[in-house]
């Protein structure tokens, strides 16, 4: 560019350099977004897929024994290396109909109570608990508060180091 008296190009050059830096950041962002897309892919294995593959003798247990069964949480008994174990996890669903049925993997209070019930059964029968966490978080609707105080209160006598785990955006 020819230099004109009284006209400075340094400001214009600075703006162009800022745009180039923004484009570099955008490339990093797209790589991160690809990772997010892979993690959210509808054909990605979910809890029941892992259970079907690794635990052919799995017996699913249903319900929280207070209201109803929350299909967002699946769990039950199986054997691993000849030992009985309790397996539980989130299930989002593979197609729209199943995702709606399973509330897109977002547990309600009944799901948390179900998980607590299964953990108590495992403790009673001296079974290790295997949890598969894959959740977007707790259900944010108004009915998520129904019985919430009771559903998240653990029995202090049953808590020991290593007994509790947390994933996603739930209440614990």
C-alpha positions, 0 to 999 in steps of 0.5 A: 500500500502506498504511504500517504502523508498523514494516513497511518496504517498501524490501526488497520493492521492491528484490527486485521491481526485481531481478526486473525487471532479470533479465527485461530481461537475459532478453530480451537473452539470447533475442535472442542465442539467436535468432542462435544458432538461425539459425546452427545452422539445418538449412537454412542453406547449407553448404560443398557448397551454396556450391561447387555454386552458385559452382563448377560445375566443382568436382572433389572430392578424397578421402582423406588417403593414410594411412587413409581419407576423412573426409567432414566435410572436403570439398575439391577443385579448381575455377576462379574467374574463369578461375584454378584454385583449391583449395576446402575446408571443413567439411560438417555435413550437412542431414538426420540420416543425412547428419549422422551420415555426416559426423560432424556436421562434426567432423573426425577426424585424417584430415580434418586430414591431408586438408586439409593434403594439399589445401593442399600440392597447391595450393602445388605447382601455385601455386593459391590456397586458398579455405577455408569454415569452419563447424565445431563443433570437432574430434571429441572421441572417443577415436579423435580422438587416433589419429595426431594427432601426425603429422596436425597437424605442418606442414612448417616449410618450407611455412609463410609468413605468411598460409598458415595459418588456424584456425576452430572448436575444432581443434588448431591 
